[in-house]
Amino acid sequence: MSRRLNLPDSASVASPGEDGRMHAPSAARNADAICAVIAEHGPATGRALEIASGTGEHAVRIAACRPDLDWQPSEIDPARRASIDAWAAHAKQHNIRPAIALDACRPGWGAAHAGYDLVFASNILHLIGRAEAETLITGAARALAAGGVLMIYGPFSRAHGFASDGDAAFHAGLVAQDPSIGYKSNRDVATWMRAAGLLPEAPVEMPANNLTQIAKKPLAP
């Protein structure tokens, strides 16, 4: 995204692989669950924008699961954009577009990327500040077509606190590196979605205490 983070060891990292394809272990662990939640709650067809696509492993898995979605990956890091395109070439998925440079923490980004039926982001909100998270959501709302869906996957705190001791420790490690980042409350995220003009739905429980937070853009009157 717009910053370069010095992350703790427990944060997701990517290692170089064959033919320019980078590998992030967390992508393999959660890809099936993400495919399932998009299949159940996302649009059946249309244009999809993935924010901060990382290595591209999610993009190829989701595109394979949802061949009727035209999948547009994005990433601010040039090395990861190259990895995304390498994964797409390797997978030979017809519905993945070349990765684009996109900083979703920059105010106003959504106006230049309008008309999407789905905007999807995974494992990013805990790695950016609150103001940046709000900017991402506001931009995503602008990028969505009427009736479109925003889906944000990752670790979140709940009303009662953290879902586990491991989540509390991960959050503490992030904050020790940068006090402005860390877990966001699922309630705060829903509030930001409403402020952006979206209609939040109940979060979907995911493996490893993660959530997928979902909101829809109202249909035009």
C-alpha positions in Angstrom: 0.0 0.0 0.0 1.2 3.6 0.5 3.7 2.8 3.2 6.6 0.3 3.6 6.1 -1.6 6.8 8.8 -3.2 9.0 6.6 -6.1 10.0 7.0 -8.5 12.9 8.0 -12.0 12.0 4.4 -13.2 12.5 3.2 -11.0 9.6 2.6 -12.5 6.2 5.8 -12.5 4.1 6.5 -13.6 0.5 9.5 -15.6 -0.7 10.8 -15.7 -4.3 9.8 -18.7 -6.4 10.0 -20.2 -9.9 9.5 -18.0 -12.9 9.1 -14.9 -10.9 6.2 -16.3 -8.9 6.4 -15.2 -5.3 4.9 -17.4 -2.5 3.1 -16.4 0.7 2.3 -19.3 3.0 -0.9 -17.6 4.3 -2.3 -17.5 0.8 -2.4 -21.3 0.5 -3.9 -21.6 3.9 -6.9 -19.4 3.4 -7.6 -19.5 -0.4 -10.3 -22.2 -0.2 -12.3 -20.4 2.5 -12.0 -17.1 0.6 -13.2 -18.8 -2.6 -16.2 -20.2 -0.8 -17.2 -16.9 0.8 -17.0 -15.0 -2.5 -19.0 -17.8 -4.2 -21.7 -17.4 -1.5 -21.8 -13.6 -1.0 -20.2 -12.1 -4.1 -21.8 -11.3 -7.5 -22.3 -14.2 -9.9 -20.8 -12.3 -12.8 -19.2 -9.0 -13.6 -16.0 -7.0 -12.9 -14.0 -7.6 -9.7 -11.2 -5.4 -8.3 -8.8 -6.9 -5.8 -6.9 -4.4 -3.6 -3.4 -5.2 -2.6 -3.2 -8.5 -4.4 0.2 -9.4 -3.0 1.8 -12.4 -4.7 -1.1 -13.2 -7.0 -1.9 -16.6 -5.5 -5.3 -15.5 -4.3 -6.1 -14.0 -7.7 -5.4 -17.2 -9.6 -7.3 -19.4 -7.2 -10.4 -17.1 -7.1 -10.4 -16.6 -10.8 -10.4 -20.4 -11.3 -13.2 -20.8 -8.8 -15.2 -17.9 -10.3 -14.6 -18.0 -14.1 -17.5 -15.6 -14.7 -15.8 -12.8 -12.8 -13.4 -10.6 -14.7 -10.7 -10.3 -12.1 -8.5 -7.2 -11.9 -5.6 -7.5 -9.5 -3.8 -4.5 -8.2 -0.7 -3.9 -6.1 1.5 -0.9 -5.3 4.7 -2.9 -5.2 6.2 -3.5 -8.7 7.9 -6.8 -7.7 4.5 -8.2 -6.5 2.8 -6.9 -9.7 5.4 -9.0 -11.6 4.6 -12.0 -9.4 0.8 -11.5 -10.0 1.3 -11.5 -13.8 3.7 -14.5 -13.6 1.1 -16.5 -11.6 -1.6 -15.5 -14.1 0.6 -16.6 -17.0 1.3 -19.9 -15.3 -2.3 -20.6 -14.5 -3.5 -19.6 -18.0 -6.7 -18.2 -16.5 -8.5 -16.2 -19.2 -10.4 -14.0 -16.7 -7.4 -12.4 -14.9 -6.3 -9.0 -16.2 -2.7 -7.7 -15.9 -2.0 -6.3 -12.5 -2.4 -2.5 -12.2 -0.6 -0.1 -9.9 -3.1 1.1 -7.3 -2.6 2.9 -3.9 -5.9 2.4 -2.2 -4.7 4.5 0.8 -4.6 7.6 -1.4 -7.8 9.7 -1.1 -9.9 9.8 -4.2 -8.6 6.7 -5.8 -12.0 5.2 -6.3 -13.1 7.8 -8.8 -10.6 6.5 -11.4 -11.6 2.9 -10.9 -15.4 3.0 -11.1 -17.9 0.4 -12.2 -16.9 -2.7 -10.4 -19.4 -5.3 -9.2 -17.0 -6.6 -6.5 -14.2 -5.0 -4.6 -12.2 -7.5 -2.5 -9.3 -7.0 -0.1 -7.6 -9.5 2.2 -5.2 -9.2 5.1 -4.6 -5.5 4.7 -6.6 -3.4 7.2 -4.4 -4.5 10.2 -1.3 -3.4 8.3 -2.4 0.2 7.8 -3.6 3.0 10.0 -7.2 3.9 10.8 -7.3 6.9 8.5 -5.9 4.8 5.6 -8.5 2.0 6.3 -11.3 4.6 6.1 -9.8 5.9 2.9 -9.6 2.4 1.4 -13.3 1.8 2.3 -14.4 5.2 1.0 -12.6 4.6 -2.3 -14.0 1.1 -2.6 -17.5 2.5 -2.2 -16.8 4.9 -5.0 -15.4 2.2 -7.2 -18.4 0.0 -6.8 -21.3 0.0 -9.3 -24.8 0.2 -7.9 -25.6 -3.1 -6.3 -21.9 -4.0 -6.0 -20.3 -5.8 -3.1 -17.3 -4.9 -0.9 -15.7 -7.8 0.9 -12.8 -7.4 3.3 -11.1 -10.5 4.7 -8.7 -10.6 7.6 -8.2 -10.5 11.4 -10.4 -8.1 13.3 -11.1 -7.4 17.0 -14.6 -7.9 18.3 -16.8 -6.0 20.7 -15.4 -8.2 23.6 -11.8 -7.8 22.5 -9.6 -10.2 20.6 -10.8 -13.6 19.4 -7.8 -15.4 20.9 -4.6 -14.9 22.8 -2.8 -15.4 19.5 -4.7 -12.5 18.0 -3.9 -10.3 20.9 -0.2 -11.2 20.6 -0.2 -10.5 16.9 -1.8 -7.1 17.4 0.7 -6.3 20.1 3.6 -7.2 17.8 2.2 -5.0 15.0 1.7 -2.0 17.4 5.2 -2.4 18.8 6.5 -2.0 15.2 4.2 0.9 14.4 1.7 2.3 16.9 -0.6 3.5 14.1 -1.4 0.1 12.7 -3.0 -3.1 14.2 -6.3 -4.8 14.3 -9.4 -2.8 13.5 -12.7 -3.4 15.3 -15.3 -5.2 13.1 -17.8 -2.6 14.5 -15.6 0.3 13.4 -15.3 -1.2 9.9 -19.0 -1.5 9.7 -19.3 2.1 10.8 -16.9 3.2 8.1 -18.8 1.2 5.5 -22.1 3.0 6.5 -20.3 6.4 6.4 -19.2 5.6 2.8 -22.9 5.0 1.8 -22.7 1.2 1.9 -25.1 -1.3 3.6 -23.1 -3.6 5.9 -24.1 -7.2 6.4 -23.3 -9.6 9.2 -19.6 -10.5 9.2 -18.9 -14.1 8.1 -16.8 -16.2 10.4 -13.7 -17.6 8.7 -11.0 -20.1 9.7 -8.3 -19.0 12.2 -10.6 -16.5 13.9 -10.7 -14.3 10.8 -13.7 -12.5 9.4 -15.0 -11.5 6.0 -16.8 -8.1 6.4 -19.3 -7.5 3.6 -21.3 -4.4 2.5 -23.4 -3.7 -0.6 -23.8 -0.5 -2.5 -27.5 0.4 -2.8 -29.2 0.2 -6.1 -29.7 3.5 -7.8 -33.2 4.9 -7.1 
